Amino acid sequence: MLDDVPRDPFADDPDDPAAALGEPGDPEPLTSAERDEAMTDLADVEVFRSLLEPQGVLGLVLDCPECGEQHYFDWELLRGNLRQMIENGRPQVHEPAYQPTPTDYVTWEYARGYVDGVIDTEERR
């Protein structure tokens, strides 16, 4: 169903370091508000990508509320995580970007502002 979601790098690995954690329980289904928000986010990511990827932007950088650090997501990983969240109630486990170049990524707020600027410019024409 989600063929475009990046594959778990430890799938079928007998030495999977997360194996000791056991199988995760069934996630709580998303509320209709959470699902709507995830669907909106997915649509936003598609627009962000269509406008920013040609400018050389590889994805988004997001602040993690759990660890307080920034996480870099390329467009495909972000899209796949949102689709996984919508369909299964949680994102899939993924490998973080390895030594990303921070200037290749923008924040959600920057992406939103960029899109708003493009729309504003088009409306003035």
C-alpha positions in Angstrom: 0.0 0.0 0.0 2.8 2.4 0.8 5.4 1.4 -1.7 7.0 4.8 -1.7 7.8 4.7 2.1 11.5 4.1 2.7 12.2 0.6 3.8 13.1 -0.1 7.5 16.9 -0.5 7.3 16.8 -3.4 9.8 13.9 -5.2 8.3 14.5 -9.0 8.4 17.8 -8.4 10.3 18.2 -11.0 13.1 20.5 -8.5 14.8 18.0 -5.7 14.7 18.9 -3.5 17.7 15.2 -2.6 18.3 14.3 -6.3 18.6 14.7 -6.2 22.3 11.9 -3.7 22.6 9.4 -6.2 21.3 6.6 -5.6 18.9 4.9 -2.3 19.2 1.2 -2.4 20.3 -1.5 -1.3 18.0 -1.3 2.5 17.8 -4.3 4.5 18.8 -6.2 5.5 15.7 -5.9 9.2 14.8 -8.9 11.4 15.7 -10.6 13.0 12.8 -9.0 16.3 13.7 -5.5 14.7 13.8 -6.2 12.9 10.5 -7.4 16.2 8.9 -4.2 17.9 10.2 -2.0 15.2 8.8 -3.8 15.3 5.4 -3.3 19.1 5.4 0.4 18.7 6.3 0.8 16.1 3.5 -0.8 18.5 0.9 1.5 21.3 2.2 4.6 19.1 1.8 3.6 18.4 -1.8 3.3 22.2 -2.5 6.5 23.0 -0.6 8.4 20.3 -2.6 7.0 21.4 -5.9 8.3 25.0 -5.4 11.4 24.4 -3.3 13.0 21.3 -4.8 13.8 23.1 -8.1 15.6 25.7 -5.9 17.9 23.0 -4.5 16.1 22.5 -1.2 16.3 18.8 -0.2 13.6 18.8 2.5 12.6 20.3 5.8 14.3 20.6 9.2 12.0 20.1 12.2 12.5 20.7 15.9 12.0 17.5 17.9 9.9 18.2 21.0 11.2 14.9 22.6 15.0 15.4 22.3 15.2 19.1 21.6 17.3 18.6 18.5 16.7 19.3 14.9 15.8 16.5 12.5 16.4 16.7 8.8 13.8 15.0 6.5 14.1 14.7 2.8 10.9 15.1 0.8 10.3 11.4 0.3 10.8 10.5 3.9 8.6 13.3 5.1 5.9 12.4 2.7 6.2 8.7 3.6 6.0 9.4 7.3 2.9 11.5 6.9 1.2 8.8 4.7 2.2 6.2 7.2 0.7 8.3 10.0 -2.5 8.8 8.1 -2.9 5.1 7.3 -1.5 3.5 10.5 -1.7 6.1 13.2 2.1 6.5 13.6 5.1 7.2 11.4 7.4 4.4 10.5 10.8 4.0 12.1 13.5 5.6 9.9 17.2 6.4 9.8 17.9 10.1 10.3 19.8 12.0 7.7 23.5 11.2 7.9 25.5 14.4 8.3 23.0 16.6 6.4 24.1 20.0 5.1 21.8 22.3 7.0 21.7 24.9 4.2 20.0 22.2 2.0 16.9 22.2 4.3 14.4 24.8 5.4 12.0 25.1 8.3 8.3 24.6 7.9 7.8 28.3 8.6 10.2 29.3 5.8 8.5 26.9 3.4 5.1 28.3 4.3 6.3 31.9 3.9 7.9 31.0 0.5 4.6 29.5 -0.8 2.7 32.5 0.5 5.1 34.8 -1.3 4.7 32.9 -4.6 0.9 33.0 -4.3 1.0 36.7 -3.4 3.2 37.5 -6.4 0.9 35.5 -8.7 -2.2 37.3 -7.5 -0.6 40.7 -8.2 0.0 39.8 -11.8 
